[in-house]
Amino acid sequence: MPELHAGNLTEYLKSSSSIMIEFVQENRTGLAIGAVILWCVYAFILVVYRLYFHPLAKFPGPKIAAATQWYETYFDIVRKGGGQFTFEVKRMHKKYGPIIRINPHELHIDDPAYYEVVYPTNKPVDKLEFFSHQFNMPDTVAPTCPAALHRSRRQALAPMFSRKRIIEHGSSIQHVVDQLSYHLDNEHAGTGVPTNISHMWAASVTDVIINIVFGEPSHYLDSPDFSDPFPLAVRNISQLTHTLNHFGFLMRKVPLTWLKPFLPDLRCFLSFRDTLEAKISLLMREDRKKDFENSAVRTLFHEMMDSKLSPQDLRLQRVVDEAMLMIGAGIESSKQALTTACFYVLTDPEIEARLRAELEAGIPDPEQMPHFQELESLEYLGAIANEALRLSMGAVQRLPRIRRDTHLTYGAWKIPANTPVSQDNYSNNLNDVVFPQPDRFLPSRWLGNPKVPATKPLVKDGILPAEERPLGHYMTSFSKGTRMCLGSE
């Protein structure tokens, strides 16, 4: 055998490459046809597996949804401009029953009586990774998939949103309300120009949340017509979540700055993030450590730094992302609930008159506002808050959970372990057994400590509730379980 020198090897490789290129050029059509045939065979085998041999093959639902994720993609991105899959899932339930297969890998259950099984308070549940890359912040607490990692990250933030801590912020919240009142009295009342209450509450809530996170005031309420670009950008970006879910493979790879030309609101969002990063970076500097530790105001970052988070979880990038997600999520959900309450109160004279009478009796001197705990005793105000939370719904999109440790049982159905199972607030909060006339704003439904009996299923062909429950048990705007909203207090 002749000795193979480097020169000989180079010539051999060049020759082989030339032969390969020539072969491909001469057989391009045949190779393309072959590739298409192979893809078709693969797709056929995959569909046959999903429809007949997959662990979820026996569950009811449209065959096309079981065969391909593209069915969901069509409703989320194309149908009526996108965002329609939640309604399509509801239509599926009407046709196929309370438990259905909504895509090749996931089950959905429309039964409020089963909600606490899917979202348990004392069991480890993972999140589906499909939902973790919407805003390219997968390391923040909400999108974190593994249960154990989520628990440690959540524990670091939980004290900041405890009932006790929120009550401590009562004076700063009252200051924001006073500022809002001032602007309405001096710039809007009597002008004959409509006030956009959605923008108004977005600016108000932003001032409140930034004060809680940073311990210092902001001035979004001072923006003309309450229209600061940042809260409005949060709203517009949040409306893209159903689309961004389907591009997780891109969100993992593409820096957000690259998307600026396609998402104009992202410029404002990223500008705010840059400001936030500079502020947090300053707080985390070694030469500011003593000032930071001795600060009289406890912020989100104090809680994170004092927690048992790993050094990896205290990286500047992750801390900034966590703050961004807390601020963004808090703005949109709170704004939506307050806007919903205002709309229905102002469009129903009877509800407005009853609320006004209760407020005048409970707050005889507007210059001496009651403490937060005194306001809680105003029953009709609380009923309006509950009804607004019910109809604003929080996250409308489903929230899949995965039990790794055991299978689940729903009626006669055995759900394999490691199966994503979801429910959604849209179906739960509009259940017509739990909430008769669910589309109507009826604060009176919350008066008198109402209960939901366990005498019949809450959906057709559903399971019996385990026991009689208070009505509030079935209002799921904050979700439930180990991953429920941090701001639920």
Beta strands, then each sheet from edge to edge (+ up, - down):
strand 1: 99-103
strand 2: 106-109
strand 3: 126-127
strand 4: 401-402
strand 5: 408-410
strand 6: 413-415
strand 7: 420-422
strand 8: 451-452
strand 9: 469-470
sheet 1: 1+ 2- 7- 4+ 3-
sheet 2: 5+ 6-
sheet 3: 8+ 9-
end
